[in-house]
Amino acid sequence: MAGLTDPDLLFAAEGRALSIARDLHAGIKDLPIISPHGHTDPRWYALNEPFPDPAQLLVVPDHYIFRMLFSQGVRLEDLGVPTLDGSPVETDPRAIWRRFAEHYYLFRGTPTRLWLDHVLEHLFGIEEPLNADTADRHYDTIAALLQRDDYRPRALFERFNIEVIATTEGALDDLQWHKTIRDSGWQGRVVTAYRPDAVVDPDFEGFSANLDRLGEIAGCDTGTWVGYLDAHRQRRAFFKSFGATSSDHGHPTAEAANLSDAAAEELFNRIRRGSDDERERKLFRAQMLTEMAKMSRDDGLVMQIHPGSWRNHSPGVFQKFGRDKGFDIPTRTDYAAALKPLLDCVGLERDLSIILFTLDETSYARELAPLAGVYPALKLGPAWWFHDSPEGMRRFREMTTETAGFYNTVGFNDDTRAFPSIPARHDVARRVDCAFLARLVAEHRLREDEAHELARELAYTLAKKAYRL
């Protein structure tokens, strides 16, 4: 029986470009995976318990899946997505799986379909398409495998050939699961990343209480500007002690500010008192982006900026289910003007690494590539989220390479909560890059030996270097 995925997936249909892409991919497909930014749960690696069932592994935690089903009228409750108030949701994993399988056709043409087919075939040995008729057979196959020791999180980590994976924790996290991993003696490398959104964004729920808690944890007076900044430094150092090499910032925009110390202190005092002036709250976020960049200059953490998402766009879904439920929507994003105060402050620092991401593809050639093509501190993050797809990756390479080159980009990161999809996502990225390089060789724009060197750089070396791993 033919498999679910074709060996020439995402390569040119024919000709020399196909042959070159095959050769390039053969040379890199087995390289270790560097996963420098993502959202897998460190508890999995700490406890190393079997994943509970196919639904909890593949459906319930993955907003790529349930946002599509929700768009077609399937209730989140019927997919087992937990509610904030504890109101009832579907708890029968087989029922959730059947509902998912019945609607699997909705993913035709999407990257989710590529990832899931790869997971079904290469991880679980399933070569029969998923649909309502095959749902129970596939469920039984996956459920039985998940009970085996070689399908526990640490065994899969090793089978996936993951060299290092970074999870992402908030500034208030005690990192207990990372401590458990470290104390266990297991050799798998799992590091954290510092995500301070809850204590730098005045619009984040519970912001004032979050600052109080930050002060308690760090032993600093977060009622003062100096104490508040010191608390961040203390927490960053704590995260570094658990392997962190990066921080991550999910700001609504890329807007930065560079106020004087006195003006920044005055602004903080107004925000700390609970200012409801939207301009002041926006300015505070902008100032904190620059403050975080200055701290990265001082402590060496790579700074990732993920702007341009209108998060939790549906208040109804947010109030019932909370964050990260598929309602984060891309918006137009300015970079050249927005980042200028930050770049005026630290943009020429050669030892600083700031990785810019975008959900606004129109900014690739117009702003992002020119900025990264000249400022030593800047690098371009890969096509992210809605553009974490074959077409999105192709557009990224086409729109940035001519201006920024390959070496002002940082390879690929999977940015996922869906642990089993990590090898699939990296294989898709490697295939897209091999196809792009093969086209350049076929068009006589790149030597074939250079293409082989670049394929390895894009798949492995650039990410490892950029994230200081």
C-alpha positions as CSV (number, residue, x, y, z in Angstrom):
1,M,0.0,0.0,0.0
2,A,1.3,3.5,-0.8
3,G,2.2,5.7,2.1
4,L,0.4,8.9,3.1
5,T,3.4,11.0,2.2
6,D,5.3,11.1,-1.1
7,P,9.1,10.9,-1.0
8,D,9.2,13.9,-3.4
9,L,6.9,16.0,-1.3
10,L,7.3,19.7,-2.0
11,F,10.1,19.2,-4.6
12,A,9.9,20.3,-8.2
13,A,7.7,18.1,-10.4
14,E,10.4,17.1,-12.8
15,G,13.8,18.0,-14.3
16,R,17.1,18.9,-12.8
17,A,15.6,20.8,-9.9
18,L,13.9,17.7,-8.7
19,S,17.1,15.7,-8.9
20,I,19.1,18.3,-7.1
21,A,16.4,18.7,-4.4
22,R,16.5,14.9,-3.8
23,D,20.3,15.0,-3.3
24,L,20.2,18.0,-1.0
25,H,17.5,16.5,1.1
26,A,19.2,13.2,1.4
27,G,22.3,14.9,2.8
28,I,20.4,16.7,5.6
29,K,17.2,14.8,6.4
30,D,18.8,12.9,9.3
31,L,20.5,15.9,10.9
32,P,19.7,16.4,14.6
33,I,16.7,18.7,15.3
34,I,17.4,22.0,16.9
35,S,14.1,23.3,18.4
36,P,15.0,26.7,19.9
37,H,11.5,28.0,20.4
38,G,8.3,26.2,21.2
39,H,5.6,25.5,23.7
40,T,5.8,21.8,24.6
41,D,5.1,21.0,28.2
42,P,8.3,20.4,30.3
43,R,6.2,18.2,32.6
44,W,6.2,15.6,29.8
45,Y,9.9,15.2,29.9
46,A,10.1,15.6,33.7
47,L,7.6,12.8,34.6
48,N,8.1,10.7,31.4
49,E,4.6,9.3,31.8
50,P,2.7,7.7,28.8
51,F,0.7,10.1,26.8
52,P,-2.9,9.4,27.8
53,D,-4.7,8.7,24.5
54,P,-4.7,9.8,20.8
55,A,-7.2,12.7,21.4
56,Q,-5.2,14.2,24.3
57,L,-2.0,13.8,22.3
58,L,-3.0,15.1,18.9
59,V,-6.3,17.0,19.1
60,V,-7.1,18.7,22.4
61,P,-3.9,20.7,22.8
62,D,-3.4,21.8,19.2
63,H,-5.1,25.1,18.2
64,Y,-4.2,24.5,14.6
65,I,-6.6,21.6,14.7
66,F,-9.5,22.8,16.8
67,R,-9.6,26.3,15.2
68,M,-10.3,24.8,11.8
69,L,-13.0,22.5,13.2
70,F,-14.6,25.4,15.2
71,S,-14.7,27.5,12.0
72,Q,-16.9,24.7,10.5
73,G,-19.3,24.6,13.5
74,V,-17.8,22.0,15.8
75,R,-18.0,23.2,19.4
76,L,-14.7,23.4,21.4
77,E,-16.5,21.6,24.2
78,D,-17.1,18.7,21.9
79,L,-13.4,18.5,21.2
80,G,-12.5,18.3,24.9
81,V,-11.0,21.8,25.2
82,P,-11.2,22.7,28.9
83,T,-13.3,25.6,30.0
84,L,-12.1,28.1,32.6
85,D,-15.1,27.7,34.8
86,G,-15.0,23.9,34.8
87,S,-18.3,23.6,32.8
88,P,-18.7,20.2,31.1
89,V,-16.8,19.3,28.0
90,E,-16.5,16.0,26.2
91,T,-14.3,13.6,28.2
92,D,-14.5,10.4,26.0
93,P,-11.3,10.4,24.0
94,R,-12.7,8.1,21.4
95,A,-15.7,10.4,20.8
96,I,-13.3,13.3,20.4
97,W,-11.1,11.3,18.0
98,R,-14.1,10.2,15.9
99,R,-15.3,13.8,15.6
100,F,-11.9,14.8,14.5
101,A,-11.6,12.0,11.9
102,E,-15.1,12.8,10.5
103,H,-13.8,16.3,9.8
104,Y,-10.3,15.5,8.7
105,Y,-11.2,16.4,5.1
106,L,-11.3,20.0,6.2
107,F,-7.5,20.1,6.4
108,R,-7.0,19.3,2.7
109,G,-4.3,21.6,1.3
110,T,-3.2,22.9,4.7
111,P,0.2,22.4,6.5
112,T,-1.7,20.7,9.3
113,R,-2.6,17.9,6.9
114,L,1.1,17.5,5.9
115,W,2.2,17.3,9.5
116,L,-0.6,14.9,10.6
117,D,-0.1,12.5,7.7
118,H,3.6,12.5,8.5
119,V,2.9,11.7,12.1
120,L,0.4,8.9,11.3
121,E,2.7,7.2,8.8
122,H,6.2,7.7,10.3
123,L,5.4,7.6,14.0
124,F,2.5,5.2,14.1
125,G,2.9,3.2,11.0
126,I,-0.5,4.1,9.6
127,E,-0.8,4.2,5.8
128,E,-4.5,4.2,5.4
129,P,-6.2,7.7,5.2
130,L,-8.0,9.0,8.3
131,N,-11.7,9.4,8.0
132,A,-14.9,8.3,9.7
133,D,-14.6,4.7,8.5
134,T,-11.0,4.3,9.7
135,A,-11.3,6.4,12.9
136,D,-11.6,3.5,15.3
137,R,-8.9,1.4,13.8
138,H,-6.4,4.2,13.8
139,Y,-7.4,5.1,17.4
140,D,-6.8,1.6,18.6
141,T,-3.4,1.4,16.8
142,I,-2.2,4.7,18.3
143,A,-3.6,3.9,21.8
144,A,-1.9,0.6,21.9
145,L,1.5,2.1,20.9
146,L,1.2,4.9,23.4
147,Q,1.3,2.3,26.2
148,R,4.7,1.1,25.1
149,D,7.8,2.4,26.8
150,D,9.3,3.4,23.5
151,Y,6.4,5.9,23.0
152,R,7.0,7.8,26.2
153,P,8.1,11.4,25.9
154,R,11.9,10.8,26.6
155,A,12.0,7.9,24.2
156,L,10.3,9.9,21.5
157,F,12.6,12.8,22.1
158,E,15.5,10.5,21.4
159,R,13.8,8.8,18.4
160,F,13.1,12.2,16.9
161,N,16.8,13.0,17.1
162,I,16.2,16.2,19.0
163,E,19.5,17.7,20.1
164,V,18.0,20.4,22.2
165,I,14.5,21.8,22.7
166,A,13.5,25.1,24.3
167,T,10.2,25.4,26.1
168,T,8.7,28.8,27.0
169,E,7.8,29.8,30.5
170,G,6.3,33.0,32.0
171,A,8.4,35.2,34.2
172,L,6.5,34.0,37.3
173,D,7.1,30.3,36.6
174,D,9.1,28.4,39.3
175,L,10.6,26.1,36.6
176,Q,9.9,23.1,38.8
177,W,9.7,20.7,35.9
178,H,13.0,21.9,34.5
179,K,14.5,21.2,37.9
180,T,13.0,17.7,37.9
181,I,14.5,17.1,34.5
182,R,17.9,18.3,35.6
183,D,17.9,16.3,38.8
184,S,16.7,13.1,37.0
185,G,20.1,12.5,35.3
186,W,18.4,12.1,31.9
187,Q,20.7,13.3,29.1
188,G,18.1,14.9,26.9
189,R,18.7,18.7,26.7
190,V,15.5,20.7,27.5
191,V,16.0,24.4,28.3
192,T,13.6,27.2,29.1
193,A,13.0,30.6,27.6
194,Y,12.0,33.8,29.4
195,R,8.6,35.1,28.5
196,P,7.7,38.3,30.5
197,D,4.5,39.3,28.8
198,A,2.4,39.0,32.0
199,V,4.6,41.5,33.8
200,V,5.4,44.0,31.0
201,D,1.9,44.4,29.4
202,P,-0.5,46.5,31.5
203,D,-3.4,44.9,29.5
204,F,-2.5,41.4,30.6
205,E,-5.0,40.0,33.0
206,G,-4.0,40.4,36.6
207,F,-1.1,42.8,35.7
208,S,-0.9,44.5,39.1
209,A,-1.0,41.3,41.1
210,N,1.5,39.8,38.7
211,L,3.9,42.7,39.6
212,D,3.4,42.0,43.3
213,R,4.2,38.3,42.7
214,L,7.3,39.2,40.6
215,G,8.6,41.2,43.5
216,E,8.0,38.4,46.0
217,I,9.7,35.8,43.8
218,A,12.7,38.0,43.0
219,G,13.1,39.7,46.4
220,C,12.8,43.1,44.8
221,D,10.5,46.1,45.4
222,T,8.4,46.2,42.2
223,G,6.6,49.3,43.5
224,T,9.6,51.2,42.2
225,W,11.0,51.5,38.7
226,V,14.5,50.5,39.8
227,G,13.2,47.5,41.8
228,Y,11.0,46.4,38.9
229,L,13.9,46.4,36.5
230,D,16.1,44.5,39.1
231,A,13.3,41.9,39.4
232,H,13.5,41.2,35.7
233,R,17.3,40.9,35.9
234,Q,17.0,38.4,38.8
235,R,14.4,36.3,36.9
236,R,16.4,36.3,33.7
237,A,19.4,35.0,35.7
238,F,17.2,32.3,37.3
239,F,16.0,31.2,33.8
240,K,19.6,31.2,32.6
241,S,20.5,28.8,35.4
242,F,18.1,26.4,33.8
243,G,19.6,26.6,30.4
244,A,17.8,29.6,28.9
245,T,19.6,31.2,26.0
246,S,16.7,33.4,24.9
247,S,13.8,35.6,25.9
248,D,10.5,35.8,24.0
249,H,8.2,38.8,23.6
250,G,4.7,38.6,22.3
251,H,3.9,42.3,22.0
252,P,0.9,43.6,20.0
253,T,3.2,45.8,17.9
254,A,6.9,46.2,17.3
255,E,6.7,49.7,18.7
256,A,9.7,50.7,20.9
257,A,10.5,53.8,23.0
258,N,13.7,55.1,24.6
259,L,12.7,57.4,27.4
260,S,15.0,59.1,29.8
261,D,15.4,57.4,33.1
262,A,13.3,60.1,34.8
263,A,10.5,59.9,32.2
264,A,10.5,56.1,32.3
265,E,10.3,56.1,36.1
266,E,7.4,58.6,36.0
267,L,5.6,56.5,33.4
268,F,6.1,53.3,35.5
269,N,4.6,55.1,38.6
270,R,1.5,56.0,36.7
271,I,1.2,52.5,35.3
272,R,1.8,50.9,38.7
273,R,-1.1,53.0,40.1
274,G,-3.4,51.5,37.5
275,S,-3.5,54.1,34.7
276,D,-6.3,53.5,32.3
277,D,-4.8,55.8,29.7
278,E,-4.3,53.6,26.6
279,R,-1.5,55.9,25.3
280,E,0.4,55.5,28.5
281,R,-0.1,51.7,28.6
282,K,1.1,51.5,24.9
283,L,4.1,53.6,25.7
284,F,5.0,51.4,28.7
285,R,5.0,48.3,26.5
286,A,7.2,50.2,24.0
287,Q,9.6,51.2,26.6
288,M,9.8,47.7,28.0
289,L,10.8,46.3,24.6
290,T,13.8,48.6,24.7
291,E,14.6,47.8,28.3
292,M,14.5,44.0,27.5
293,A,16.9,44.7,24.6
294,K,19.3,46.5,26.9
295,M,19.1,43.6,29.3
296,S,19.8,41.1,26.5
297,R,22.9,43.2,25.6
298,D,24.1,42.9,29.2
299,D,23.2,39.2,30.0
300,G,23.5,37.6,26.5
301,L,20.0,36.2,26.2
302,V,18.9,36.2,22.5
303,M,15.8,38.4,22.2
304,Q,12.9,37.1,20.1
305,I,10.1,39.6,19.2
306,H,6.8,38.2,18.0
307,P,4.6,41.2,17.2
308,G,1.6,41.8,15.1
309,S,-1.0,39.4,16.6
310,W,-4.4,40.6,17.8
311,R,-4.5,38.1,20.6
312,N,-7.7,36.6,21.9
313,H,-9.8,38.3,19.1
314,S,-13.0,36.8,20.3
315,P,-13.9,38.0,23.9
316,G,-16.5,35.3,24.2
317,V,-14.0,32.5,23.5
318,F,-11.4,34.1,25.7
319,Q,-13.7,34.5,28.6
320,K,-14.9,30.8,28.4
321,F,-11.7,29.0,27.3
322,G,-8.8,31.4,28.0
323,R,-5.7,32.2,25.9
324,D,-4.3,30.3,22.9
325,K,-7.5,29.0,21.5
326,G,-7.0,29.8,17.9
327,F,-8.3,33.4,18.0
328,D,-4.9,35.2,17.6
329,I,-5.2,37.1,14.3
330,P,-2.5,38.8,12.2
331,T,-2.5,42.6,11.9
332,R,-0.5,45.1,9.8
333,T,2.8,45.7,11.5
334,D,5.3,48.5,11.1
335,Y,9.0,47.8,11.8
336,A,11.3,50.5,10.4
337,A,9.7,53.4,12.3
338,A,8.5,51.4,15.3
339,L,11.8,49.8,16.1
340,K,14.0,52.9,15.5
341,P,14.2,54.0,19.2
342,L,15.4,50.5,20.1
343,L,17.8,50.3,17.2
344,D,19.2,53.8,18.0
345,C,20.0,52.4,21.4
346,V,21.4,49.0,20.7
347,G,21.0,48.2,17.0
348,L,24.7,48.5,16.2
349,E,25.8,46.1,19.0
350,R,27.6,43.2,17.4
351,D,27.3,40.9,20.3
352,L,23.5,41.4,20.7
353,S,21.1,39.1,18.9
354,I,17.5,40.2,18.2
355,I,15.4,37.9,16.1
356,L,12.4,39.5,14.4
357,F,9.3,37.6,13.5
358,T,6.3,38.8,11.6
359,L,2.7,37.8,10.7
360,D,2.6,40.6,8.1
361,E,4.3,39.2,5.0
362,T,4.1,42.6,3.3
363,S,6.9,43.7,5.6
364,Y,9.4,41.1,4.4
365,A,10.9,42.9,1.4
366,R,9.9,46.4,2.3
367,E,11.2,46.6,5.9
368,L,12.5,43.4,7.5
369,A,15.1,42.2,5.0
370,P,16.6,45.7,4.6
371,L,16.7,46.2,8.4
372,A,18.3,42.8,9.0
373,G,20.6,43.3,6.0
374,V,22.4,46.2,7.7
375,Y,21.9,46.2,11.5
376,P,24.4,43.8,13.2
377,A,22.0,43.1,16.1
378,L,19.1,41.9,13.9
379,K,18.2,38.6,12.4
380,L,15.1,37.4,10.7
381,G,13.0,34.7,12.3
382,P,11.5,32.1,10.0
383,A,8.0,32.2,8.6
384,W,5.8,32.0,11.7
385,W,2.4,30.6,12.7
386,F,-0.1,31.3,9.9
387,H,2.9,31.3,7.4
388,D,4.5,28.2,8.9
389,S,3.6,26.5,5.7
390,P,5.1,25.5,2.4
391,E,3.9,28.5,0.6
392,G,4.7,30.8,3.5
393,M,8.3,29.4,3.7
394,R,8.8,29.8,-0.1
395,R,7.6,33.4,0.1
396,F,9.9,34.1,3.0
397,R,12.9,32.9,1.1
398,E,11.9,34.7,-2.1
399,M,11.2,38.0,-0.4
400,T,14.2,38.2,2.0
401,T,17.2,36.4,0.4
402,E,18.1,38.9,-2.2
403,T,18.4,41.7,0.4
404,A,19.3,40.0,3.7
405,G,20.9,36.8,2.3
406,F,20.7,33.5,4.1
407,Y,23.1,34.3,6.9
408,N,20.9,37.0,8.4
409,T,18.2,34.4,9.0
410,V,18.1,31.8,11.8
411,G,17.1,28.6,10.2
412,F,13.8,27.1,11.4
413,N,11.9,26.7,14.6
414,D,8.7,24.8,15.0
415,D,6.9,27.0,17.6
416,T,4.6,24.1,18.5
417,R,2.7,22.6,21.4
418,A,2.2,19.4,19.3
419,F,5.2,17.3,20.3
420,P,4.7,14.5,17.7
421,S,4.6,17.0,14.9
422,I,8.1,18.3,15.5
423,P,9.9,16.0,13.1
424,A,7.2,16.6,10.5
425,R,7.5,20.4,10.7
426,H,11.3,20.3,10.4
427,D,11.1,17.9,7.5
428,V,8.7,20.3,5.7
429,A,11.0,23.2,6.3
430,R,14.0,21.2,5.1
431,R,12.2,20.1,2.0
432,V,11.1,23.7,1.1
433,D,14.6,25.0,1.6
434,C,16.1,22.2,-0.5
435,A,13.6,22.9,-3.3
436,F,14.5,26.6,-3.1
437,L,18.2,26.0,-3.2
438,A,17.7,23.4,-6.1
439,R,15.9,26.1,-8.1
440,L,18.8,28.5,-7.6
441,V,21.3,25.8,-8.8
442,A,19.1,24.9,-11.8
443,E,18.9,28.6,-12.7
444,H,22.7,28.8,-12.5
445,R,22.5,31.3,-9.6
446,L,24.2,29.0,-7.0
447,R,26.9,26.3,-7.2
448,E,25.8,22.9,-6.3
449,D,28.5,22.5,-3.6
450,E,27.3,25.8,-2.1
451,A,23.7,24.5,-2.1
452,H,24.8,21.5,-0.1
453,E,26.6,23.7,2.4
454,L,23.6,26.0,2.7
455,A,21.1,23.1,3.1
456,R,23.0,22.1,6.3
457,E,23.2,25.6,7.5
458,L,19.5,26.2,7.1
459,A,18.5,22.9,8.7
460,Y,20.9,22.9,11.6
461,T,23.8,25.3,12.0
462,L,22.1,28.7,11.7
463,A,19.5,28.0,14.5
464,K,22.2,26.5,16.8
465,K,24.4,29.6,16.3
466,A,21.7,32.2,16.4
467,Y,20.2,30.8,19.7
468,R,23.7,30.2,21.2
469,L,22.9,26.5,21.7
